[in-house]
Amino acid sequence: MATIEERIKSSKQKLGEKIPCSIEVLTPVHIGSGVKLANKIDFKISEDKQRLAIINQSDLIKYLEENPDEIENFLSNKLEKLKKTPDGKTYNINGNYVGEIYQFERDGNGKPYVPGSSIKGAIRTAILVKLFSDLSQEEREKILNEAKDLRKGENWASEPIVNEIFGSDSNYNLMRTLQVNDAYSRVDVDLEHLHLMSLKSENEYGWKKMGKDKKTNQPFPLQTDPKYSTSIFVEALSIGTKDYFSMNLDNFLLDNQLAKNELKFKEGAINAVRNLTSIINLYSIEKLKSEKQFFEKLTTPKKLNLVIKEIDNLIKKIENLSKDEFIMRISWGSGWKGMTGDYLDNNWLNIFRQKYRLGRQNLPFPKTRRIVFEENEPKYLTGWIKVKLNVIAEKENKNFNEEEASMDVMERLKQKFNVKEIKKNKTTKRR
């Protein structure tokens, strides 16, 4: 008779187990909640325009309840005319105009977190590109022609490709074999300052100023100096932030022959799921090298040396990873290429650009990038993270909700029942 340890090990192998993971922020990461914080309501700017304080709304409500004579002041003049503003988290803004702030995703308790869906979406994109590139030329042409002839909007253009790679519906979708849990942040978010860079020509760029010129009723021209363009402020996880989450691979669906036959998973697709780290890293290096080429062509008004240097740093990090680590880009700022996977060659890209009227035909597509500034200099692309598999969470990390995933099952049972040792099953003779 098998011991309890042997049964548990066998069950893990058949059904899969949680893989404890760490996530480290390499460039500022913003995941939008859909909410924008408003000036004079959610935050207050100092008179010298050097500092900004985000006011906790529960503290504001409590203050107004305790000082009802201030309610009228707030309703008519917002935060500016309050006799005393509740304390808030303060940031330096160096004289930049801040009209609104993009809020980071938060849970019901107001804590920022990285949704598992954001991580899984980036993984899915890398697998999609890998499996699509593994198809024969004839297969790719057939699928792309189906997509071209699809009489739906541009949001549905990838439907034939996705159905071919992952399956026609959720029940037969390859990605159901991978579950990714949320990563809860141990630290609060920071405030990051961005500008939107856009091409004027192959080697010339400018910084976008939002809105229209009142005199001409035309969009403002691109600005040579970013201080005259529109500043974008977002809540973001800062570089070096490290958090934890867990993933689970459903070994039963990947290994059981009956399940594979019913779900019609191809061996190549199953191998892709099992080799996530190498597939993601190869995809990330390819995209980073492509971005480096994009920025190296831009010389006017000046070469974006700091941005190029940081791209080189990311490439070097990928080249020095262990087999259980991968680097990828997630969420806001990853742009059209990150969302679609960027697997089209130039011919097919032009076909879909013409069909859906994407961008200006005389310029590369896409022609815009969100760039994070540091000390008023363009420096970082957004959203790059490093993930390490099979990690042990620090004991002092009380916010890691998946601690049990990193423990041996027998150890968890010992802790649960407060015993030093669990006796093993003994075989008994029948009488």
LUMLO-703144 format. One record per residue (C-alpha): x, y, z. Coordinates in Angstrom, 2 decimals. Layout:
N
((X, Y, Z))
...
***
This chain:
431
((0.00, 0.00, 0.00))
((1.33, 3.43, -0.95))
((2.25, 5.83, 1.83))
((0.53, 9.19, 2.16))
((3.64, 10.93, 0.80))
((3.62, 8.70, -2.26))
((-0.09, 9.34, -2.86))
((0.40, 13.08, -2.59))
((3.38, 12.99, -4.97))
((1.41, 10.90, -7.45))
((-1.56, 13.30, -7.27))
((0.70, 16.28, -7.87))
((2.20, 14.65, -10.94))
((-1.23, 13.85, -12.36))
((-3.11, 17.03, -11.51))
((-0.35, 19.61, -11.26))
((0.66, 21.83, -8.37))
((1.07, 25.50, -7.68))
((4.40, 26.95, -8.73))
((5.47, 29.74, -6.35))
((6.87, 32.69, -8.30))
((8.41, 36.08, -7.70))
((7.96, 39.17, -9.84))
((10.53, 41.97, -10.00))
((9.87, 45.32, -11.68))
((12.60, 46.26, -14.17))
((10.95, 49.37, -15.63))
((7.96, 51.26, -14.17))
((4.76, 49.20, -14.40))
((1.33, 50.79, -14.62))
((-1.85, 48.71, -14.63))
((-4.84, 50.99, -14.96))
((-7.93, 50.74, -12.79))
((-9.94, 52.84, -15.24))
((-10.05, 55.68, -12.70))
((-8.33, 59.04, -13.11))
((-7.51, 61.08, -10.00))
((-8.56, 64.71, -10.43))
((-6.76, 67.86, -9.36))
((-8.34, 69.67, -6.36))
((-10.53, 66.63, -5.62))
((-8.17, 63.69, -5.23))
((-4.88, 65.55, -4.99))
((-3.55, 69.00, -4.15))
((-0.57, 70.83, -5.65))
((1.63, 73.09, -3.51))
((1.69, 76.82, -4.22))
((5.24, 76.64, -5.61))
((4.12, 73.79, -7.92))
((6.95, 71.55, -6.77))
((4.99, 69.00, -4.74))
((1.75, 67.06, -5.06))
((-0.18, 65.28, -2.30))
((-2.73, 62.54, -3.07))
((-5.43, 62.71, -0.41))
((-6.97, 59.50, 0.90))
((-10.69, 59.89, 0.23))
((-11.74, 58.10, 3.43))
((-9.58, 60.58, 5.41))
((-11.20, 63.45, 3.50))
((-14.72, 62.19, 4.23))
((-13.85, 61.72, 7.91))
((-12.46, 65.28, 8.05))
((-15.63, 66.72, 6.48))
((-17.83, 64.74, 8.88))
((-15.88, 66.13, 11.83))
((-15.89, 69.66, 10.36))
((-19.31, 70.16, 8.72))
((-18.61, 73.88, 8.29))
((-15.98, 72.87, 5.71))
((-18.42, 71.01, 3.46))
((-19.55, 74.17, 1.67))
((-15.93, 75.21, 1.08))
((-15.15, 71.83, -0.46))
((-18.26, 71.80, -2.67))
((-17.52, 75.26, -4.06))
((-13.71, 75.33, -4.15))
((-12.66, 71.69, -3.66))
((-9.46, 71.07, -1.67))
((-7.99, 74.53, -2.19))
((-10.18, 76.40, 0.29))
((-10.21, 73.85, 3.12))
((-8.74, 75.27, 6.33))
((-6.78, 72.07, 6.78))
((-6.22, 69.37, 4.20))
((-5.84, 65.79, 5.48))
((-2.32, 64.46, 5.12))
((-1.60, 62.62, 1.89))
((1.24, 60.86, 0.16))
((3.53, 63.53, -1.30))
((5.51, 63.47, -4.54))
((7.90, 65.90, -6.19))
((6.60, 67.14, -9.56))
((9.31, 69.75, -10.33))
((6.93, 72.41, -11.59))
((5.18, 70.16, -14.13))
((1.49, 70.71, -14.72))
((-0.62, 67.81, -13.41))
((-4.27, 67.81, -14.44))
((-5.02, 64.17, -13.66))
((-3.33, 60.97, -12.54))
((-4.00, 57.51, -13.91))
((-4.74, 55.31, -10.90))
((-3.19, 51.88, -10.44))
((-5.39, 48.77, -10.17))
((-6.43, 48.10, -6.56))
((-8.36, 45.45, -4.65))
((-11.38, 45.98, -2.40))
((-9.11, 47.09, 0.45))
((-7.37, 49.69, -1.69))
((-4.12, 47.72, -2.07))
((-2.38, 47.77, -5.47))
((-1.88, 44.44, -7.19))
((-0.86, 42.93, -10.51))
((-3.78, 40.87, -11.87))
((-2.92, 37.33, -12.89))
((-4.73, 38.06, -16.16))
((-2.10, 40.70, -17.03))
((0.73, 38.21, -16.56))
((-1.13, 35.43, -18.35))
((-1.99, 37.73, -21.26))
((1.70, 38.47, -21.87))
((2.53, 34.75, -21.67))
((-0.28, 34.00, -24.10))
((1.08, 36.51, -26.61))
((4.55, 34.91, -26.58))
((3.08, 31.42, -27.07))
((0.83, 32.67, -29.88))
((3.78, 34.11, -31.78))
((5.85, 30.95, -31.29))
((3.10, 28.57, -32.45))
((2.13, 30.80, -35.38))
((5.75, 30.95, -36.58))
((5.96, 27.15, -36.33))
((3.18, 26.76, -38.90))
((4.09, 26.16, -42.52))
((4.03, 29.07, -44.95))
((0.88, 27.63, -46.57))
((-0.89, 27.33, -43.20))
((-0.02, 30.90, -42.23))
((-1.18, 32.27, -45.58))
((-4.48, 30.38, -45.30))
((-5.21, 31.74, -41.81))
((-4.22, 35.30, -42.68))
((-6.43, 35.25, -45.74))
((-9.34, 34.17, -43.55))
((-8.57, 37.07, -41.21))
((-8.35, 39.49, -44.15))
((-11.75, 38.41, -45.49))
((-13.42, 38.54, -42.06))
((-16.35, 40.95, -42.17))
((-16.02, 42.21, -38.64))
((-14.34, 45.16, -36.99))
((-10.61, 45.39, -36.33))
((-11.07, 44.03, -32.80))
((-12.03, 40.69, -34.36))
((-9.27, 40.59, -36.99))
((-7.17, 38.05, -35.08))
((-10.07, 35.64, -34.44))
((-9.09, 33.02, -37.12))
((-5.49, 33.06, -35.90))
((-6.38, 32.72, -32.22))
((-8.88, 29.93, -32.95))
((-6.29, 27.99, -34.94))
((-3.57, 28.33, -32.29))
((-5.50, 28.04, -29.03))
((-8.87, 26.46, -29.85))
((-12.29, 27.61, -30.96))
((-13.80, 28.24, -27.51))
((-12.90, 28.33, -23.81))
((-13.48, 24.59, -23.32))
((-10.94, 23.69, -26.01))
((-8.54, 26.57, -25.37))
((-4.95, 25.58, -24.72))
((-4.51, 28.38, -22.17))
((-7.01, 26.74, -19.81))
((-4.10, 24.49, -18.79))
((-2.35, 27.50, -17.21))
((-3.75, 29.41, -14.24))
((-2.03, 32.54, -12.95))
((-2.91, 34.12, -9.61))
((-2.71, 37.80, -8.69))
((0.50, 39.33, -7.33))
((-0.21, 41.57, -4.36))
((2.19, 44.44, -3.79))
((3.95, 44.73, -0.44))
((4.69, 48.41, -1.08))
((2.61, 51.30, -2.34))
((2.90, 52.60, -5.87))
((5.00, 55.58, -6.89))
((4.21, 58.48, -9.25))
((5.84, 58.32, -12.68))
((6.13, 61.08, -15.27))
((5.76, 60.26, -18.99))
((5.53, 61.95, -22.36))
((4.13, 60.58, -25.60))
((6.76, 60.40, -28.35))
((5.58, 60.37, -31.98))
((7.32, 60.18, -35.36))
((7.52, 63.02, -37.85))
((9.56, 61.03, -40.34))
((11.85, 57.98, -40.42))
((14.49, 59.67, -38.26))
((12.66, 62.65, -36.73))
((10.34, 62.65, -33.74))
((8.54, 65.05, -31.43))
((6.59, 65.11, -28.16))
((2.82, 65.21, -28.29))
((0.81, 68.11, -26.91))
((-2.80, 67.07, -26.35))
((-5.80, 69.10, -27.45))
((-6.27, 71.65, -30.22))
((-4.96, 75.11, -30.93))
((-7.85, 77.52, -30.26))
((-6.75, 79.84, -33.07))
((-6.65, 77.20, -35.81))
((-8.86, 74.50, -34.26))
((-6.17, 72.03, -35.36))
((-4.17, 69.57, -33.24))
((-0.99, 71.08, -31.82))
((2.18, 70.26, -33.77))
((4.69, 67.90, -32.17))
((6.98, 69.68, -29.73))
((10.77, 69.57, -30.04))
((11.20, 70.21, -26.31))
((9.17, 67.84, -24.08))
((8.59, 70.59, -21.49))
((6.11, 72.12, -23.96))
((4.26, 68.84, -24.53))
((1.62, 67.22, -22.33))
((2.89, 65.53, -19.17))
((1.28, 62.21, -18.30))
((1.34, 61.13, -14.66))
((0.56, 57.56, -13.61))
((0.68, 55.53, -10.44))
((3.19, 52.76, -11.04))
((5.23, 50.07, -9.35))
((8.74, 51.48, -9.23))
((11.93, 49.77, -10.37))
((13.12, 47.13, -7.91))
((9.68, 46.37, -6.48))
((9.44, 42.63, -5.76))
((6.25, 40.69, -5.11))
((4.95, 37.12, -5.19))
((2.27, 35.08, -6.90))
((1.74, 31.51, -8.07))
((1.00, 29.68, -11.31))
((-0.50, 26.27, -11.90))
((-0.06, 23.93, -14.85))
((-2.85, 21.40, -15.30))
((-0.80, 18.25, -15.88))
((-3.90, 16.09, -16.30))
((-5.06, 18.01, -19.39))
((-1.51, 18.11, -20.76))
((-0.61, 14.45, -20.12))
((-3.78, 12.37, -20.18))
((-4.21, 10.90, -23.66))
((-8.01, 10.84, -23.47))
((-8.06, 14.53, -22.49))
((-5.62, 15.46, -25.25))
((-7.67, 13.57, -27.84))
((-10.90, 15.23, -26.74))
((-9.45, 18.74, -26.47))
((-7.34, 18.32, -29.63))
((-4.19, 19.84, -28.12))
((-1.25, 19.46, -30.48))
((2.10, 18.21, -29.18))
((3.80, 21.39, -30.35))
((1.33, 23.47, -28.35))
((1.78, 21.32, -25.24))
((5.58, 21.63, -25.53))
((5.20, 25.40, -25.80))
((3.30, 25.55, -22.51))
((5.89, 23.34, -20.84))
((8.77, 25.51, -22.10))
((7.43, 28.92, -21.16))
((10.68, 30.45, -19.96))
((12.71, 29.89, -23.13))
((9.83, 30.87, -25.44))
((9.10, 34.10, -23.53))
((12.78, 35.09, -23.35))
((13.35, 34.53, -27.07))
((10.24, 36.57, -27.85))
((11.30, 39.38, -25.48))
((14.81, 39.62, -26.92))
((13.40, 39.83, -30.44))
((11.04, 42.64, -29.47))
((13.70, 44.55, -27.54))
((16.11, 44.37, -30.47))
((13.36, 45.62, -32.75))
((12.68, 48.54, -30.39))
((16.38, 49.33, -30.21))
((16.53, 49.57, -34.01))
((13.46, 51.83, -33.93))
((15.07, 54.27, -31.47))
((18.53, 54.17, -33.05))
((17.06, 55.62, -36.26))
((15.77, 58.66, -34.37))
((18.41, 61.39, -34.38))
((16.36, 64.59, -34.48))
((15.96, 66.63, -32.28))
((18.52, 64.45, -30.46))
((19.41, 60.78, -30.12))
((17.55, 59.00, -27.31))
((20.70, 57.55, -25.77))
((19.31, 56.83, -22.30))
((16.35, 54.91, -23.73))
((18.67, 52.85, -25.96))
((21.00, 52.17, -23.01))
((18.11, 50.87, -20.88))
((16.98, 48.60, -23.73))
((20.53, 47.20, -23.86))
((20.38, 46.61, -20.10))
((17.18, 44.57, -20.49))
((18.72, 42.47, -23.27))
((21.77, 41.74, -21.09))
((19.52, 40.72, -18.19))
((17.71, 38.21, -20.42))
((21.00, 36.77, -21.66))
((22.09, 36.12, -18.06))
((18.91, 34.52, -16.73))
((18.71, 31.09, -15.12))
((16.49, 28.39, -16.65))
((13.68, 29.21, -14.18))
((13.50, 32.94, -15.04))
((11.97, 34.98, -17.81))
((11.58, 38.67, -18.66))
((8.54, 40.09, -20.43))
((6.45, 43.21, -20.87))
((2.97, 43.57, -19.40))
((0.01, 45.94, -19.44))
((-0.17, 49.67, -20.12))
((2.38, 51.12, -22.50))
((3.19, 47.87, -24.30))
((1.38, 49.33, -27.30))
((-0.01, 47.77, -30.46))
((2.97, 45.44, -30.91))
((2.71, 44.10, -27.38))
((-1.03, 43.58, -27.59))
((-1.05, 41.83, -30.96))
((2.26, 40.00, -30.74))
((3.62, 41.69, -33.88))
((3.87, 38.45, -35.92))
((2.97, 39.90, -39.32))
((5.60, 40.38, -42.00))
((5.74, 43.73, -43.82))
((3.49, 42.59, -46.66))
((0.69, 41.39, -44.39))
((1.11, 44.34, -42.05))
((0.50, 46.71, -44.98))
((-2.58, 44.71, -46.03))
((-4.17, 45.03, -42.60))
((-3.09, 48.64, -42.23))
((-4.93, 49.52, -45.43))
((-8.01, 47.52, -44.47))
((-8.33, 49.09, -41.01))
((-6.69, 52.43, -41.85))
((-3.97, 52.07, -39.23))
((-1.59, 55.01, -39.01))
((-0.12, 57.18, -41.74))
((1.03, 55.13, -44.71))
((4.26, 57.10, -45.15))
((5.46, 56.36, -41.60))
((6.41, 53.18, -39.70))
((3.59, 51.68, -37.67))
((3.04, 52.16, -34.80))
((4.65, 55.60, -34.66))
((4.12, 56.48, -30.98))
((5.78, 55.34, -27.73))
((5.13, 56.17, -24.09))
((8.44, 57.10, -22.48))
((9.06, 57.39, -18.73))
((11.15, 60.42, -17.78))
((13.72, 60.60, -14.99))
((14.96, 64.02, -13.93))
((13.24, 65.47, -17.01))
((15.12, 63.15, -19.39))
((13.48, 60.34, -21.45))
((14.76, 57.02, -20.13))
((12.49, 53.97, -19.74))
((9.98, 51.95, -21.68))
((7.10, 50.86, -19.47))
((6.02, 47.48, -18.14))
((9.11, 45.21, -18.13))
((9.23, 42.62, -15.35))
((11.31, 39.58, -14.39))
((9.54, 36.42, -13.19))
((11.32, 33.65, -11.30))
((9.68, 30.25, -10.84))
((9.94, 27.90, -7.85))
((10.87, 30.54, -5.28))
((10.41, 30.51, -1.53))
((8.65, 33.60, -0.22))
((10.31, 35.50, 2.61))
((8.80, 34.64, 5.96))
((8.31, 38.30, 6.83))
((6.16, 38.83, 3.74))
((2.71, 38.78, 5.33))
((0.96, 39.90, 2.16))
((1.90, 36.85, 0.10))
((-1.40, 34.99, -0.15))
((0.14, 31.91, -1.76))
((2.61, 30.95, 1.01))
((1.24, 27.45, 1.18))
((2.09, 26.92, -2.48))
((5.78, 27.05, -1.60))
((5.53, 24.53, 1.25))
((5.78, 20.81, 1.17))
((2.37, 19.24, 1.75))
((3.61, 17.19, 4.70))
((5.02, 20.32, 6.31))
((1.66, 22.08, 5.91))
((-0.11, 19.16, 7.60))
((2.36, 19.25, 10.50))
((1.73, 22.96, 10.99))
((-2.02, 22.61, 10.69))
((-2.26, 19.90, 13.33))
((0.70, 21.12, 15.41))
((2.58, 17.82, 15.41))
((6.30, 17.07, 15.08))
((5.95, 14.06, 12.82))
((3.20, 12.35, 10.84))
((3.28, 8.62, 11.09))
((3.49, 6.77, 7.84))
((0.88, 4.17, 6.89))
((1.84, 0.66, 7.77))
((0.74, -2.35, 5.76))
((-1.16, -4.98, 7.77))
((-1.70, -8.62, 7.10))
((-5.17, -9.90, 6.46))
((-6.48, -12.54, 8.77))
***
